[in-house]
Structures are given as C-alpha cells and as structure tokens.
Amino acid sequence: MSALLDSLTASFEGDGTRRAALDAALRDGLPGPRSESWKYTSLRALERRTFANAPESVAIDPALLAGIPAPRLVFINGAHAAELSDSNGLPDGVELLPLSQALAGDARESNFLERRFERADEVFARLNSALAREGAVLRIAEDVRVEAPIHLVFVGTPTGSDIAWHARHFVELRRGASATVVEHHLAQGALANLGNALMHVHLAAGSALRHARVQDEATGATLFARTDAVLARDADYRRIDLELGAALSRHELNVRLEGEGAKLRADGVLFADGRRHIDTRLGIEHIARDTQSSLTWRGLGAGRSRAVFHGGIVIRTGADGSEAALSNKNLLLTEGAEIDTQPVLEIHADEVKAAHGATVGQLDPTALFYLRSRGLPETDARRLLTAAFCREIVAGVDDETLRTQLDAALQRALSRIAA
C-alpha cells in the first residue's frame, strides 16, 4: 500500500458503509497510467507523501470573508466554523447546516454516505465515503425560491504540518424550488494540504439551480473534487467553474439528465500557470427524451503547467430529441505549457442534435501587434486579449453582482501571467 493511503487511513474508525468503502479503496489502490481516466494525471509523486489529520479548529483572519455575505456556511481545513457561518436571510423551507449536525439527527448514516462507486479508479470517492464526517447540507422545500445567493466557503490555512481533510456535500431542491449556490475555495497562507470533496446535487421536477464554483486554493495544495448531479423532469441546472489555484487539482462533473425536458448549462475556465497541473472531466448522460446540455470551456496554459480536459457526452437509447453541444477552446501562452483536450460524443438515439469541438492555439499575433502599436506594453496587451478570450464564460452569468465577483476572481488570476 502507498504511503499516501497508509497515512489517510491510519486512524480510521467505522463499520458498515464506511468499512466497505475503505476496503474497496485499499483493495484497488491508486489509479496508474493504465487507467484511461487518469493517464494524463500522474499520482506517483503524491502516493509517496503523507498527511496528518486536520485539527479540530484553526482560526483565520475574518477579513478573508469580508466580501462574502450571509447566508453562508464556512469550513476551515474541512472543519465547520460555526462562529464564521451565518444563516440569516434564509426563508422558511430552507435547511442549511453542516453534515455533522445532519448525521446527528439522522438514524441512518448511510442515508448520506451510501453511494456505490463501481470503477476501480474511483479511489478518492471511496475514501470520501469512508472518511468524510463533515460538509455542507442544503435542502430547499417545494416551490421555495431563494433570492439571495447561498455561499459555501472552504478555507485552507497552515497548521504546521501537511494535513488532509474529506468533505461530503448535499444539495437538494424539491419540486419547483430555485436557488443560487456559490462555492468559494480559498487559502490563507502557504500550505501543501490535501482536500477531498464530493458533492451530490439532486434537482426535482421543475426546480432550478444556479451554481458557481471558484477554486483558488494555495499554490502548494492538492484538491480532488467531484460533483454528481441528477436532474428530474424540466429541471434546470446552470453552473460555472473557475479553476484558478492549487498545485494539483482534479474536478469530475457527472450529470445525469433523467427527466424529460431537463436542461444543463455547464461552462468553465481552466487556468494553469507556473508548474500547476489541472484536470477537469465532464461526464454528461442524456437519459430521457428532449433533454439539453450546453458546455463551453476555455483553457489557458502558461509557464511549465499542464491542463487536462475531458468532455464526455453520452446520449442513451431512448433519449430521442436531445440536444448536446460542447466547445473547448484553449490558449498556450508559453512554449513550456501543455494542454490535453479530449472531446467525446456517443449517440445511441435517433433524431438528436449534437456537436462537439476542441482547439488549441496561441494568441492572435495580428491582434497583439495592433494593441502594441497603440502603445500598450506587451504584458498588458497579452492580458487584455487573454481576458477577452475568457470573458464569454463569465458573461453568461445572469446575476450582475455575482458576475462582477467572478470576473474579479478571474482577473486576479490572470494578473499572474508573466511577460
């Protein structure tokens, strides 16, 4: 067994669902280069590392949260920070609480943790099932509409040693409900921690969720994240992901459109610079008739970084009338960067509309020359063109305040681009 798995499971306590998940993870071990879904992301360096358990509580500077209003749920190194959380402003019919409280009030822990992960390469999902004891739980009752965005804040901070945390999140909207959820993944100080997060999203018939996720972890951090979403009839799920931080990050977004007329729009930006490695995998399944998915992603590579993108869409038998579109455009900003993109489209139904495409290129030299001829320094000209390349993603956000916040986070990341 690897040093990584040894350290993560050394203090394991549990039985039933947790024990079964841990046994499966240890039996199969970490995925290697022969695993198709991991062949561009090597874990050889990570498997030699060890991590301590996260401490019960760590203080942070409250100013870090100054721009994040209530209602919000805050976690520091994976632990719930009650003193920084604030549920004010939530209407009746909304339940927002940490997973530890939900588990304490539920007789069957498996109601939250019992999920079967069949593939051998799903080791981090299995570890999450075994080890996660905290996270965010959001439940919205039928026909309840939440106007103010609900913020889920995850802060990493140094503790004197490299630590690991595991979090399990649940977002459930009942029939006709609607809400906006914003995930913030932030860091205070230099750290090399490991985070392992898994979120389940369940949208009932006619519900609508707007979901933004900004990943701006510390430059030395490792983050494995997975989102599994299920959409019922006429559900509408729109999300945007900004992958801007961490040394090694991987996000798997799996969405099943199980009800007729369900709609998904999932857009994002991958920004890899320095020696960062960023990996995003989309797995979209059209199960029911007349479902729609639209995926627009932009990738940026600078320094000696590597960005990996897999966009998989499957239209199952019986999902006639479905529409699916995937666009992944990428810019290599320096010679040492690498971008791997893999669009995949499988169609097993009739009368569908589907298209996918991917490109990897460089900044337009004509546009760059034009801006420099107007007096802009080369660094500013590159940043301006790069920002314009990504602006389409953020421009699709309806809420003006949220759009401004996302654009500011993107601009801060792009400011790291060297001349």
C-alpha positions, 0 to 999 in steps of 0.5 A: 500500500502507498504511503499516501493511503497508509497515512489517510487511513491510519486512524480510521474508525467505522463499520458498515458503509464506511468499512466497505468503502475503505476496503474497496479503496485499499483493495484497488489502490491508486489509479496508474497510467493504465487507467484511461481516466487518469493517464494524463494525471500522474499520482506517483509523486503524491502516493509517496507523501503523507498527511496528518489529520486536520485539527479540530479548529484553526482560526483565520483572519475574518477579513478573508470573508469580508466580501462574502455575505450571509447566508453562508456556511464556512469550513476551515481545513474541512472543519465547520466554523460555526462562529464564521457561518451565518444563516440569516436571510434564509426563508422558511423551507430552507435547511442549511447546516453542516453534515455533522449536525445532519448525521446527528439527527439522522438514524441512518448514516448511510442515508448520506454516505451510501453511494456505490462507486463501481470503477476501480479508479474511483479511489478518492470517492471511496475514501470520501465515503469512508472518511468524510464526517463533515460538509455542507447540507442544503435542502430547499422545500417545494416551490421555495425560491431563494433570492439571495445567493447561498455561499459555501466557503472552504478555507485552507490555512497552515497548521504546521504540518501537511494535513488532509481533510474529506468533505461530503456535500448535499444539495437538494431542491424539491419540486419547483424550488430555485436557488443560487449556490456559490462555492468559494475555495480559498487559502490563507497562507502557504500550505501543501494540504490535501482536500477531498470533496464530493458533492451530490446535487439532486434537482426535482421536477421543475426546480432550478439551480444556479451554481458557481464554483471558484477554486483558488486554493494555495499554490502548494495544495492538492484538491480532488473534487467531484460533483454528481448531479441528477436532474428530474423532469424540466429541471434546470441546472446552470453552473460555472467553474473557475479553476484558478489555484492549487498545485494539483487539482482534479474536478469530475462533473457527472450529470445525469439528465433523467427527466424529460425536458431537463436542461444543463448549462455547464461552462468553465475556465481552466487556468494553469500557470507556473508548474500547476497541473489541472484536470477537469472531466465532464461526464454528461448522460442524456437519459430521457427524451428532449433533454439539453446540455450546453458546455463551453470551456476555455483553457489557458496554459502558461509557464511549465503547467499542464491542463487536462480536459475531458468532455464526455457526452453520452446520449442513451437509447431512448433519449430521442430529441436531445440536444448536446453541444460542447466547445473547448477552446484553449490558449498556450501562452508559453512554449513550456505549457501543455494542454490535453483536450479530449472531446467525446460524443456517443449517440445511441438515439435517433433524431438528436442534435449534437456537436462537439469541438476542441482547439488549441492555439496561441494568441492572435499575433495580428491582434497583439501587434495592433494593441502594441502599436497603440502603445500598450506594453506587451504584458498588458496587451497579452492580458487584455486579449487573454481576458477577452478570450475568457470573458464569454464564460463569465458573461453568461452569468445572469446575476450582475453582482455575482458576475462582477465577483467572478470576473474579479476572481478571474482577473486576479488570476490572470494578473499572474501571467508573466511577460 
